[in-house]
Structure formats: structure tokens, C-alpha cells
Amino acid sequence: QLQLVESGGGLVQPGGSLRLSCETSRSTLRYRAIGWFRQAPGKEREGVLCISSSGGSTNYADSVKGRFTISRDNARNTVYLQMNSLKPEDTAVYYCAAGKYGYCSGSVKSGYDYWGQGTQVTVSS
């Protein structure tokens, strides 16, 4: 069983930044692609960004292009989501998930078999 724990969410003003972390205690994380998803109230969960085991990133949400970046530190078994220039529409619960493969296989939830519990991000003045 692979457990993922998100952290770093909170309340931020529009235009601000947050860095989310996704950590697991198992080093096997480094062999999997890791995706960040988000779910706003009343909406479907959507893919945001994914990073492959080799560090290549794939963007699944046009709305975050140029504002969000994903990175990983395999020595710390941690994947990060850096979010800049935040907007109220970024408000959501953010989840990280471990993909079934080392490459990013898409934004469909069925491609990911382990999920964190989520961390709330609220962008509001």
C-alpha cells in the first residue's frame, strides 16, 4: 500500500502563491508518475499537472499554464506543486495521486491507483 500525504494548502489572497507538497514514506514513489488533481465544489475532479518518474511534466489544465509548475525530489520522496498568481477560480481541494506507470498516462482518474486525502486551497480577498 502506497500512502500519499498532501500539505501546504491554506487561504491566500488573489495574486499570491502557495507550494503544495505530496509526500510518501516509500521510496517506490520515485518509479511512478505523480499527478496533481483538484476538485472545486460542485465540479468534477480535474487533472492539473503530472510529472513522470524521470522529471518530465505534462499540463492537463490550460487555466494554470504559466502559473503552476510541478517538480519532484526523489531523495525526499516528495512532489511539489508551485502555484503562483493564484485566482479565486483556483479554489479547490487539491489531491496528489500515484500513477500506475512511470510516465504520465493522462488526466483520467483511473490511471492513478493511490490518492492522498487532499488539501484545501482557498483564494479569496
Backbone as JSON Lines, residues from 0, in Angstrom:
{"i":0,"aa":"Q","n":[0.84,-1.18,0.0],"ca":[0.0,0.0,0.0],"c":[0.89,1.25,0.0]}
{"i":1,"aa":"L","n":[0.6,2.14,-0.92],"ca":[1.36,3.38,-1.03],"c":[0.5,4.5,-0.48]}
{"i":2,"aa":"Q","n":[0.99,5.19,0.52],"ca":[0.24,6.3,1.11],"c":[0.86,7.62,0.71]}
{"i":3,"aa":"L","n":[0.02,8.56,0.33],"ca":[0.45,9.89,-0.05],"c":[-0.21,10.91,0.89]}
{"i":4,"aa":"V","n":[0.56,11.9,1.29],"ca":[0.06,12.93,2.2],"c":[0.35,14.29,1.6]}
{"i":5,"aa":"E","n":[-0.72,15.06,1.37],"ca":[-0.57,16.41,0.86],"c":[-0.47,17.4,2.02]}
{"i":6,"aa":"S","n":[0.23,18.49,1.77],"ca":[0.3,19.57,2.74],"c":[0.56,20.87,2.0]}
{"i":7,"aa":"G","n":[0.4,21.98,2.7],"ca":[0.73,23.28,2.13],"c":[-0.46,24.12,1.7]}
{"i":8,"aa":"G","n":[-1.65,23.57,1.8],"ca":[-2.82,24.34,1.44],"c":[-3.13,25.43,2.46]}
{"i":9,"aa":"G","n":[-4.09,26.27,2.11],"ca":[-4.47,27.33,3.02],"c":[-5.23,28.42,2.32]}
{"i":10,"aa":"L","n":[-5.35,29.54,3.0],"ca":[-6.04,30.71,2.48],"c":[-5.0,31.7,1.96]}
{"i":11,"aa":"V","n":[-5.19,32.16,0.75],"ca":[-4.25,33.11,0.14],"c":[-5.05,34.15,-0.65]}
{"i":12,"aa":"Q","n":[-4.51,35.34,-0.72],"ca":[-5.16,36.39,-1.49],"c":[-4.92,36.22,-2.98]}
{"i":13,"aa":"P","n":[-5.8,36.73,-3.8],"ca":[-5.57,36.68,-5.26],"c":[-4.21,37.29,-5.61]}
{"i":14,"aa":"G","n":[-3.51,36.62,-6.49],"ca":[-2.18,37.06,-6.87],"c":[-1.08,36.44,-6.03]}
{"i":15,"aa":"G","n":[-1.44,35.77,-4.96],"ca":[-0.46,35.16,-4.08],"c":[0.03,33.82,-4.56]}
{"i":16,"aa":"S","n":[0.87,33.19,-3.75],"ca":[1.48,31.91,-4.11],"c":[1.35,30.92,-2.97]}
{"i":17,"aa":"L","n":[1.35,29.66,-3.35],"ca":[1.4,28.56,-2.39],"c":[2.23,27.45,-3.01]}
{"i":18,"aa":"R","n":[2.85,26.65,-2.17],"ca":[3.53,25.45,-2.64],"c":[2.94,24.26,-1.9]}
{"i":19,"aa":"L","n":[2.36,23.37,-2.66],"ca":[1.82,22.15,-2.09],"c":[2.87,21.05,-2.16]}
{"i":20,"aa":"S","n":[2.85,20.18,-1.17],"ca":[3.76,19.04,-1.13],"c":[2.96,17.75,-1.08]}
{"i":21,"aa":"C","n":[3.5,16.74,-1.71],"ca":[2.91,15.4,-1.7],"c":[4.04,14.45,-1.28]}
{"i":22,"aa":"E","n":[3.89,13.87,-0.13],"ca":[4.98,13.08,0.44],"c":[4.53,11.65,0.7]}
{"i":23,"aa":"T","n":[5.43,10.73,0.48],"ca":[5.18,9.35,0.84],"c":[6.4,8.8,1.54]}
{"i":24,"aa":"S","n":[6.19,7.84,2.39],"ca":[7.29,7.29,3.16],"c":[8.03,6.22,2.39]}
{"i":25,"aa":"R","n":[7.49,5.84,1.24],"ca":[8.1,4.76,0.49],"c":[8.87,5.28,-0.72]}
{"i":26,"aa":"S","n":[10.06,4.74,-0.89],"ca":[10.91,5.21,-1.97],"c":[10.4,4.77,-3.34]}
{"i":27,"aa":"T","n":[9.42,3.86,-3.37],"ca":[8.9,3.42,-4.66],"c":[8.19,4.53,-5.41]}
{"i":28,"aa":"L","n":[7.94,5.66,-4.7],"ca":[7.33,6.8,-5.36],"c":[8.15,7.23,-6.55]}
{"i":29,"aa":"R","n":[9.46,7.08,-6.45],"ca":[10.32,7.61,-7.49],"c":[10.14,6.89,-8.83]}
{"i":30,"aa":"Y","n":[9.53,5.73,-8.82],"ca":[9.34,4.97,-10.07],"c":[7.99,5.23,-10.72]}
{"i":31,"aa":"R","n":[7.19,6.07,-10.1],"ca":[5.85,6.34,-10.6],"c":[5.7,7.79,-11.03]}
{"i":32,"aa":"A","n":[4.84,7.98,-12.02],"ca":[4.4,9.34,-12.31],"c":[3.48,9.8,-11.18]}
{"i":33,"aa":"I","n":[3.5,11.08,-10.89],"ca":[2.65,11.64,-9.85],"c":[1.83,12.78,-10.46]}
{"i":34,"aa":"G","n":[0.55,12.73,-10.23],"ca":[-0.34,13.77,-10.75],"c":[-0.95,14.6,-9.64]}
{"i":35,"aa":"W","n":[-1.19,15.85,-9.96],"ca":[-1.98,16.71,-9.08],"c":[-3.34,16.93,-9.74]}
{"i":36,"aa":"F","n":[-4.37,16.77,-8.93],"ca":[-5.74,16.98,-9.36],"c":[-6.38,18.0,-8.43]}
{"i":37,"aa":"R","n":[-7.5,18.55,-8.84],"ca":[-8.24,19.44,-7.95],"c":[-9.73,19.28,-8.18]}
{"i":38,"aa":"Q","n":[-10.48,19.55,-7.14],"ca":[-11.93,19.44,-7.23],"c":[-12.55,20.63,-6.5]}
{"i":39,"aa":"A","n":[-13.23,21.45,-7.26],"ca":[-13.95,22.59,-6.71],"c":[-15.35,22.15,-6.33]}
{"i":40,"aa":"P","n":[-16.0,22.86,-5.43],"ca":[-17.37,22.49,-5.02],"c":[-18.31,22.4,-6.21]}
{"i":41,"aa":"G","n":[-19.01,21.28,-6.3],"ca":[-19.98,21.1,-7.36],"c":[-19.41,20.76,-8.72]}
{"i":42,"aa":"K","n":[-18.1,20.54,-8.78],"ca":[-17.46,20.24,-10.06],"c":[-16.77,18.89,-10.03]}
{"i":43,"aa":"E","n":[-16.48,18.39,-11.22],"ca":[-15.74,17.14,-11.32],"c":[-14.27,17.36,-10.95]}
{"i":44,"aa":"R","n":[-13.64,16.3,-10.49],"ca":[-12.2,16.37,-10.23],"c":[-11.48,16.47,-11.57]}
{"i":45,"aa":"E","n":[-10.55,17.4,-11.66],"ca":[-9.83,17.6,-12.91],"c":[-8.33,17.48,-12.69]}
{"i":46,"aa":"G","n":[-7.65,16.98,-13.73],"ca":[-6.21,16.91,-13.68],"c":[-5.59,18.27,-13.87]}
{"i":47,"aa":"V","n":[-4.5,18.53,-13.17],"ca":[-3.81,19.81,-13.26],"c":[-2.45,19.63,-13.93]}
{"i":48,"aa":"L","n":[-1.57,18.88,-13.28],"ca":[-0.24,18.65,-13.81],"c":[0.2,17.25,-13.41]}
{"i":49,"aa":"C","n":[1.13,16.73,-14.17],"ca":[1.69,15.42,-13.86],"c":[3.19,15.48,-14.1]}
{"i":50,"aa":"I","n":[3.94,14.71,-13.31],"ca":[5.37,14.62,-13.5],"c":[5.75,13.15,-13.61]}
{"i":51,"aa":"S","n":[6.55,12.83,-14.6],"ca":[6.96,11.44,-14.79],"c":[8.07,11.08,-13.82]}
{"i":52,"aa":"S","n":[8.42,9.82,-13.79],"ca":[9.49,9.37,-12.89],"c":[10.83,10.0,-13.27]}
{"i":53,"aa":"S","n":[10.99,10.39,-14.53],"ca":[12.24,11.0,-14.97],"c":[12.22,12.52,-14.85]}
{"i":54,"aa":"G","n":[11.09,13.08,-14.42],"ca":[11.03,14.51,-14.19],"c":[10.34,15.34,-15.26]}
{"i":55,"aa":"G","n":[9.89,14.71,-16.32],"ca":[9.17,15.45,-17.34],"c":[7.75,15.76,-16.89]}
{"i":56,"aa":"S","n":[7.29,16.98,-17.22],"ca":[5.96,17.38,-16.76],"c":[4.97,17.46,-17.91]}
{"i":57,"aa":"T","n":[3.73,17.22,-17.58],"ca":[2.63,17.31,-18.53],"c":[1.52,18.16,-17.92]}
{"i":58,"aa":"N","n":[1.04,19.11,-18.68],"ca":[-0.01,20.01,-18.2],"c":[-1.36,19.52,-18.7]}
{"i":59,"aa":"Y","n":[-2.33,19.41,-17.78],"ca":[-3.66,18.95,-18.16],"c":[-4.71,20.06,-18.08]}
{"i":60,"aa":"A","n":[-4.33,21.21,-17.56],"ca":[-5.3,22.29,-17.39],"c":[-4.76,23.57,-18.01]}
{"i":61,"aa":"D","n":[-5.39,24.03,-19.09],"ca":[-4.94,25.25,-19.75],"c":[-4.97,26.45,-18.81]}
{"i":62,"aa":"S","n":[-5.88,26.42,-17.86],"ca":[-6.05,27.57,-16.97],"c":[-4.86,27.81,-16.05]}
{"i":63,"aa":"V","n":[-3.99,26.84,-15.9],"ca":[-2.85,27.02,-14.98],"c":[-1.53,27.21,-15.71]}
{"i":64,"aa":"K","n":[-1.56,27.17,-17.02],"ca":[-0.32,27.31,-17.8],"c":[0.36,28.64,-17.48]}
{"i":65,"aa":"G","n":[1.65,28.56,-17.24],"ca":[2.42,29.76,-16.92],"c":[2.32,30.18,-15.47]}
{"i":66,"aa":"R","n":[1.46,29.53,-14.7],"ca":[1.3,29.9,-13.28],"c":[1.71,28.77,-12.34]}
{"i":67,"aa":"F","n":[1.42,27.55,-12.69],"ca":[1.7,26.4,-11.85],"c":[2.86,25.59,-12.44]}
{"i":68,"aa":"T","n":[3.71,25.07,-11.58],"ca":[4.76,24.16,-12.0],"c":[4.82,22.98,-11.05]}
{"i":69,"aa":"I","n":[5.3,21.87,-11.56],"ca":[5.41,20.65,-10.77],"c":[6.86,20.22,-10.75]}
{"i":70,"aa":"S","n":[7.3,19.7,-9.63],"ca":[8.68,19.22,-9.51],"c":[8.71,18.06,-8.52]}
{"i":71,"aa":"R","n":[9.81,17.37,-8.5],"ca":[9.92,16.25,-7.56],"c":[11.32,16.18,-6.98]}
{"i":72,"aa":"D","n":[11.39,15.71,-5.76],"ca":[12.65,15.48,-5.06],"c":[12.62,14.03,-4.6]}
{"i":73,"aa":"N","n":[13.22,13.16,-5.4],"ca":[13.15,11.74,-5.09],"c":[13.89,11.38,-3.8]}
{"i":74,"aa":"A","n":[14.89,12.15,-3.45],"ca":[15.62,11.88,-2.2],"c":[14.71,12.08,-0.99]}
{"i":75,"aa":"R","n":[13.72,12.97,-1.15],"ca":[12.76,13.23,-0.08],"c":[11.42,12.55,-0.33]}
{"i":76,"aa":"N","n":[11.33,11.77,-1.39],"ca":[10.06,11.11,-1.73],"c":[8.91,12.1,-1.77]}
{"i":77,"aa":"T","n":[9.16,13.26,-2.35],"ca":[8.19,14.34,-2.33],"c":[8.03,14.96,-3.72]}
{"i":78,"aa":"V","n":[6.79,15.28,-4.04],"ca":[6.46,16.0,-5.26],"c":[5.81,17.32,-4.86]}
{"i":79,"aa":"Y","n":[6.16,18.38,-5.58],"ca":[5.68,19.71,-5.24],"c":[4.82,20.28,-6.36]}
{"i":80,"aa":"L","n":[3.87,21.11,-5.95],"ca":[3.09,21.9,-6.9],"c":[3.25,23.35,-6.49]}
{"i":81,"aa":"Q","n":[4.0,24.09,-7.28],"ca":[4.17,25.52,-7.03],"c":[3.09,26.27,-7.76]}
{"i":82,"aa":"M","n":[2.33,27.05,-7.02],"ca":[1.2,27.78,-7.6],"c":[1.42,29.28,-7.4]}
{"i":83,"aa":"N","n":[1.55,29.99,-8.49],"ca":[1.75,31.43,-8.47],"c":[0.58,32.14,-9.11]}
{"i":84,"aa":"S","n":[0.48,33.43,-8.85],"ca":[-0.58,34.26,-9.44],"c":[-1.95,33.61,-9.27]}
{"i":85,"aa":"L","n":[-2.22,33.2,-8.06],"ca":[-3.45,32.45,-7.79],"c":[-4.68,33.32,-8.01]}
{"i":86,"aa":"K","n":[-5.73,32.65,-8.47],"ca":[-7.0,33.31,-8.78],"c":[-8.11,32.66,-7.95]}
{"i":87,"aa":"P","n":[-9.19,33.37,-7.71],"ca":[-10.31,32.76,-6.96],"c":[-10.8,31.45,-7.58]}
{"i":88,"aa":"E","n":[-10.72,31.33,-8.88],"ca":[-11.17,30.1,-9.54],"c":[-10.22,28.92,-9.32]}
{"i":89,"aa":"D","n":[-9.07,29.16,-8.68],"ca":[-8.18,28.05,-8.31],"c":[-8.62,27.42,-6.99]}
{"i":90,"aa":"T","n":[-9.59,28.0,-6.34],"ca":[-10.08,27.46,-5.08],"c":[-10.62,26.05,-5.29]}
{"i":91,"aa":"A","n":[-10.08,25.11,-4.52],"ca":[-10.46,23.7,-4.68],"c":[-9.73,22.88,-3.62]}
{"i":92,"aa":"V","n":[-10.13,21.64,-3.51],"ca":[-9.32,20.67,-2.77],"c":[-8.35,20.06,-3.78]}
{"i":93,"aa":"Y","n":[-7.09,20.08,-3.42],"ca":[-6.04,19.57,-4.29],"c":[-5.58,18.2,-3.8]}
{"i":94,"aa":"Y","n":[-5.5,17.27,-4.75],"ca":[-5.1,15.9,-4.45],"c":[-3.87,15.52,-5.26]}
{"i":95,"aa":"C","n":[-3.0,14.74,-4.65],"ca":[-1.96,14.11,-5.45],"c":[-2.28,12.63,-5.57]}
{"i":96,"aa":"A","n":[-1.79,12.05,-6.64],"ca":[-2.09,10.65,-6.91],"c":[-0.91,10.01,-7.61]}
{"i":97,"aa":"A","n":[-0.68,8.75,-7.3],"ca":[0.41,8.0,-7.91],"c":[-0.11,7.26,-9.14]}
{"i":98,"aa":"G","n":[0.53,7.51,-10.26],"ca":[0.15,6.82,-11.47],"c":[0.56,5.37,-11.46]}
{"i":99,"aa":"K","n":[-0.02,4.6,-12.35],"ca":[0.28,3.18,-12.41],"c":[1.62,2.92,-13.1]}
{"i":100,"aa":"Y","n":[2.12,3.92,-13.82],"ca":[3.34,3.75,-14.59],"c":[4.33,4.88,-14.29]}
{"i":101,"aa":"G","n":[5.51,4.79,-14.89],"ca":[6.5,5.84,-14.7],"c":[6.24,7.07,-15.56]}
{"i":102,"aa":"Y","n":[5.4,6.93,-16.55],"ca":[5.09,8.06,-17.43],"c":[3.68,8.55,-17.13]}
{"i":103,"aa":"C","n":[3.43,9.8,-17.51],"ca":[2.12,10.39,-17.31],"c":[1.17,9.84,-18.37]}
{"i":104,"aa":"S","n":[0.15,9.15,-17.93],"ca":[-0.73,8.43,-18.85],"c":[-2.04,9.15,-19.1]}
{"i":105,"aa":"G","n":[-2.13,10.4,-18.66],"ca":[-3.36,11.14,-18.92],"c":[-3.98,11.65,-17.65]}
{"i":106,"aa":"S","n":[-5.05,12.41,-17.81],"ca":[-5.71,13.02,-16.66],"c":[-6.92,12.22,-16.19]}
{"i":107,"aa":"V","n":[-7.11,11.05,-16.73],"ca":[-8.24,10.22,-16.3],"c":[-7.9,9.6,-14.95]}
{"i":108,"aa":"K","n":[-8.83,9.7,-14.02],"ca":[-8.55,9.23,-12.65],"c":[-8.21,7.75,-12.59]}
{"i":109,"aa":"S","n":[-8.73,6.98,-13.5],"ca":[-8.49,5.54,-13.46],"c":[-7.03,5.19,-13.73]}
{"i":110,"aa":"G","n":[-6.26,6.14,-14.23],"ca":[-4.85,5.91,-14.46],"c":[-3.99,6.04,-13.22]}
{"i":111,"aa":"Y","n":[-4.61,6.35,-12.11],"ca":[-3.9,6.56,-10.85],"c":[-4.52,5.65,-9.79]}
{"i":112,"aa":"D","n":[-3.68,4.94,-9.07],"ca":[-4.25,3.95,-8.16],"c":[-4.04,4.24,-6.69]}
{"i":113,"aa":"Y","n":[-3.3,5.28,-6.36],"ca":[-3.18,5.69,-4.96],"c":[-3.39,7.19,-4.87]}
{"i":114,"aa":"W","n":[-4.2,7.6,-3.89],"ca":[-4.58,9.0,-3.75],"c":[-4.33,9.49,-2.33]}
{"i":115,"aa":"G","n":[-3.99,10.77,-2.23],"ca":[-3.92,11.38,-0.92],"c":[-5.3,11.82,-0.48]}
{"i":116,"aa":"Q","n":[-5.37,12.39,0.71],"ca":[-6.65,12.82,1.28],"c":[-7.04,14.22,0.82]}
{"i":117,"aa":"G","n":[-6.13,14.95,0.25],"ca":[-6.44,16.27,-0.26],"c":[-6.07,17.38,0.71]}
{"i":118,"aa":"T","n":[-5.82,18.55,0.15],"ca":[-5.55,19.74,0.95],"c":[-6.32,20.9,0.33]}
{"i":119,"aa":"Q","n":[-6.95,21.68,1.2],"ca":[-7.82,22.77,0.73],"c":[-6.99,23.99,0.38]}
{"i":120,"aa":"V","n":[-7.27,24.54,-0.8],"ca":[-6.69,25.81,-1.22],"c":[-7.85,26.78,-1.46]}
{"i":121,"aa":"T","n":[-7.8,27.91,-0.75],"ca":[-8.83,28.93,-0.91],"c":[-8.17,30.24,-1.31]}
{"i":122,"aa":"V","n":[-8.61,30.78,-2.42],"ca":[-8.07,32.05,-2.91],"c":[-9.18,33.09,-2.78]}
{"i":123,"aa":"S","n":[-8.97,34.0,-1.88],"ca":[-10.01,34.98,-1.6],"c":[-9.4,36.2,-0.92]}
{"i":124,"aa":"S","n":[-9.99,37.35,-1.18],"ca":[-9.55,38.57,-0.51],"c":[-10.39,38.81,0.74]}
